[in-house]
Amino acid sequence: MKFGRSKKAISSVLCAILSASMLLTACGDGGSSSDTASSGGTSSGGGSTVKSNDDGSVNEGMTSLELVKEMGNGINLGNTMEAYTHYHGKEDIFPDESEQAWGQPITTPEMIKGMKDCGFDSLRIPVAWTNAMSFYEDGNYEIDKAYLDRVEEIVNYAIDADMYVIINDHWDGGWWGRFGAEDQSVRDAAMEMYKSMWTQIAERFKGYSDKLIFESANEELGDRLNDEIDGKKGKLKQSECYEKAYEINQTFVDLIRSTGGNNEQRFLLIAGYNTDIAMTCDDKFKMPTDSAKNKLLLSVHYYTPWDYCGTEGVNSWGSVKDYEEQNRLMKDLSKFTEAGYGVVIGEYAVLTNGSEPKNDTGKFYTNFLANCDLYNFCPMLWDCNNLYQRLECDIPNAEMKQLFADHAYSKQKDLSDDEVKQNAQKVIDDALAAVQNEAVDSGVLMPDENKAIAWIMFQSEDYTKTYSVGDDYDPTSCTAGVEATNVEITGSGDYTVKLDFTSCGAAKGVAFSALGISNAEDLFPNCTVTINKVLINGNEYELATGYYTASDDGTCTRVNLYNAWVDELPRDARGATEGATAVPMPLKKTDAVNTLEIQFTFNEDAAAKTA
């Protein structure tokens, strides 16, 4: 996940405005960032004077599947050490600058202990290591000692709180795009820096116990290896991105093992392709080989569906489709546990801008965490001073606090594997049965593979109003308050569909919209749509261009009303295609849409019907 100034990032305004003195004394009498974590021994690498109570022990017989059980329930220290502040040529590194750059307070031991007290057994610390490389663009990859010291202090806070801890190299300014550069020398330099970075990290922490886990990357091992660098996009094909991801992960494993000490048996977390479940479950993704036995884990992230988890547009979750999708993806992921790899879901969240959870977050998390119990995954909540309030060292929301406490390792360690799985399966089955019964009783026109249902897909330009975007018809995937008039297509004839935003506030402009008809490609092959009238706020709207009938997935028929991603007619475009485009209904953010109505004629293909 990319953070900070990206659309996915969350910053805490409260933390940004508090004084430094308040931040440094959060949750009691915690000292400043220069205080040592404890009075125990020192780390064995890099001449560090940072102290820790870590005992340096390694359980060589423990497998990654066994480790995941002990890792229990985890949380991220989000928008903190990965906040990006790299300035080329800045020789003096001040770790506290970057630590607070994205609105977070200075981390204290009390904050981390508070996470443990709230039921979190593991801490993931995302890190931007190039923050501490003043001249990495010139080939100087030395990590500043002060930055290493600060990361180690926070690692110690977690270990001293009896937590497992993960460190990685995160988005880190997007330097990963150098791996896909057209210039081979740039690619070679990227690998050289990656090796240098992890050599330094591995040497610094080689004496630490297996409470400390190294993670090969974040979300960048995949398509983002082609991210734009110096104004140029990468040139790797997707098949080559899969190959490069494997090469980077294999290099990571081999390098860590070669540094000796406890690194020879340390658990290593391998980033999946884009950390996307479906793309990682693809057979093109390969786990690296390892000289250590059963010490590799897999990392993926879960923000599905993104419109609910990451935007304000969809503020409800819990349809039959929602539950079935989440259950299916979790089951697909179990292929890795069956192959002997522990699985860590390094990030998941229903993102918020404050401590109060979004509507239906409890449903989402309850079913998600039950799936993690069922398949023995370690879930790591993405949090940036949101549900867990760092200055209070607590989760103010009682429902969320209880939910995470109930999934702590201490609550499940005395249960047998079968008991854990049986309890989880019951939660999953009961939730799905309840929502299936609700759907039957609601009277809403629900998805049915034997029916063709017409509706308006819609996403406002400011992404705050949405309705069932995508080729899978789901009337519950929408902004709460949107009223929809959808209709079953039974054959040729005139039909009307409508969206009414009055109850939730007018939609502003359009980022995407289409008239969709579910299953029409199967039930009415070669059908076409004639739009007779478009009404916006009750007034007739003249389309700017012609339009066409087509399908993106071979199942759902659609007429694009505004789809800026399509710049030419698709091969299956049909109907009156002369002068047709995918953007006949352009609306600006200044255009307030209270109601949108489409009156159209559906035309069966007579020849196909006769045949």
Secondary structure, DSSP 8 states (H G I E B T S, - for coil): ---TTSTT----HHHHHS-HHHHHTTTTT---TTS-S-SSEE-SSTT---EE-------TT--HHHHHHHH-SEEE-TTSTT-----TT-----HHHHHTTTS-----HHHHHHHHHTT--EEEE---GGGG-TTGGGT-----HHHHHHHHHHHHHHHHTT-EEEE----GGGGGGGGG-SSHHHHHHHHHHHHHHHHHHHHHHTTS-TTEEEE--SS-SSGGGG--BTTB-----HHHHHHHHHHHHHHHHHHHHHT-GGGGT--EEEE-GGG-HHHHHSTT------SSSS-EEEEEEE--SHHHHT-SS------HHHHHHHHHHHHHHHHHHHTT-EEEEEEE----SSSS--TTHHHHHHHHHHHHHHHTEEEEE--SSSSSBTTTTB---HHHHHHHHHTSHHHHTTS-HHHHHHHHHHHHHHHHHHHHHHHHHH------TT-EEEEEEEE-TTSS-EE--SSS--TTSB-TT-EEE-EEE-SSEEEEEEEE-TTT--EES-SEEEEEETTHHHHSTT-EEEEEEEEETTEEE--SSB--BB-SSSSSEEEEEE-TT--S--TT-BSS-TTB-S-SS---TT-EESEEEEEEEEE--HHHHH-
